[in-house]
Amino acid sequence: MPLLSIRASPWQWGNVPGPTMASCPDNPPRVFSAMIKRAKNPLLIVGSYMCSELGGRPLVDYAIEIARKVNCPIVATAHTLKLFLDKGFPAVSMSLVDIVNRLQDPGFTVDPSKAPPHDMVMFLGIRYEFESQSLATLKHFAPHLKTLTLCKWYHPNADWSFPNIKDEEWKKFLDELIQALG
């Protein structure tokens, strides 16, 4: 059985990624969990969709559970910091532009007490057009990072991405990913 599926298309037509596009594995939760576990210092960046629900469960709960399973910090962009603080999770607040600029430095880490610097950045719950431009910047100016999107839209500028999927399948993928992370 092949590990990679047929090339996916960008969710928005105006997204022209160039010759290198994100890979979509046949079994994203299993493949993504293995990649996340191998990362030495992953980072999860979340956005405004944290205020929404997925199948009756707040999306913020998925982010917290993923971060706790792999012991990684969360950077809360937009207005989402309060959601994490209300749930007792110590997220870091930073604008998306600021965190993307800082990640271009190969020595940067959100938590200076943690070494080595970040080697993988995951994205969840960020508006498509903002995430797309952030991924394009990291693709070209931060080759030391692997990027992985956990959103329901295909992001061609990431290294790895879910395909374009409906909410029911997205919920299933996130549940399976959390389970696979152990």
Residue pairs with C-beta under 8 A, 6 or more apart in sequence:
1 26
2 26
3 25
3 26
3 31
4 23
4 24
4 25
4 26
5 24
5 25
5 26
5 163
7 21
7 24
8 21
8 22
8 24
8 154
8 156
8 161
8 163
8 164
9 154
9 164
10 16
10 17
10 132
10 154
10 155
10 156
11 128
11 153
11 154
11 155
11 164
12 128
12 129
12 132
15 132
15 156
15 157
17 136
17 156
17 157
20 139
21 156
21 157
22 149
22 154
22 155
22 156
22 157
22 158
22 159
22 160
22 161
23 159
23 160
23 161
24 154
24 160
24 161
24 162
24 163
25 31
25 32
25 160
28 162
28 163
28 173
28 177
29 173
29 174
29 176
29 177
29 179
29 180
30 176
30 180
31 160
32 148
32 150
32 160
32 177
32 180
33 177
33 180
33 181
34 180
35 120
35 146
35 148
35 160
36 42
36 70
36 120
36 122
36 148
36 181
37 70
37 181
39 70
39 119
39 120
39 146
40 116
40 119
41 72
41 109
41 114
41 115
41 116
41 117
41 118
41 119
41 120
42 70
42 72
42 118
42 119
42 120
42 121
42 122
43 72
43 73
43 74
43 75
43 103
43 110
43 118
43 120
43 121
43 122
44 63
44 66
44 67
44 72
44 73
44 74
44 75
44 121
44 122
44 123
44 124
45 74
45 75
45 77
45 96
45 99
45 121
45 122
45 123
45 124
45 126
45 134
46 60
46 63
46 74
46 75
46 76
46 77
46 80
46 91
46 123
46 124
46 125
46 126
47 77
47 78
47 80
47 96
47 123
47 124
47 125
47 126
47 127
47 130
47 131
48 77
48 78
48 79
48 80
48 125
48 126
48 127
49 59
49 124
49 125
49 126
49 127
50 58
50 59
50 60
50 63
50 76
50 80
50 83
50 124
50 125
51 59
51 60
51 79
51 80
51 83
52 58
52 59
52 125
53 59
54 62
54 167
54 170
54 171
54 174
55 167
55 168
55 171
57 171
58 83
59 124
59 125
60 80
60 83
60 84
60 87
61 87
62 124
62 174
62 178
63 74
63 84
63 124
63 125
64 74
64 84
64 87
64 89
65 178
66 72
66 122
66 124
66 150
66 174
66 177
66 178
66 181
67 73
67 74
67 89
69 178
69 181
69 182
70 181
72 122
73 91
73 92
73 110
73 111
73 114
74 84
74 89
74 91
74 92
75 91
75 92
75 93
75 94
75 99
75 110
76 83
76 84
76 91
76 92
76 93
76 94
77 93
77 94
77 95
77 96
77 99
77 126
78 96
80 91
80 125
81 91
81 93
84 90
84 91
85 91
92 110
94 102
96 126
96 130
96 134
97 134
100 134
100 137
100 138
102 108
103 118
103 121
103 138
103 142
103 145
104 137
104 138
104 141
104 142
106 117
106 142
106 144
107 117
108 117
108 118
109 115
109 116
109 117
109 118
110 118
117 144
118 145
119 144
119 145
119 146
120 145
120 146
120 147
120 148
121 138
121 145
121 146
121 147
121 148
122 147
122 148
122 149
122 150
123 131
123 134
123 135
123 147
123 148
123 149
123 150
123 151
123 155
123 158
124 149
124 150
124 151
125 151
126 134
126 151
128 151
128 153
128 155
131 149
131 151
131 155
132 155
132 157
135 147
135 149
135 155
135 157
135 158
136 157
138 145
138 147
138 157
139 147
139 157
139 158
146 159
146 160
147 157
147 158
147 159
147 160
148 158
148 159
148 160
148 161
149 155
149 158
149 160
149 161
149 162
150 162
150 174
150 177
151 161
151 162
151 170
152 162
152 164
152 165
152 166
152 167
152 169
152 170
153 162
153 164
154 161
154 162
154 163
154 164
155 161
162 170
162 173
165 173
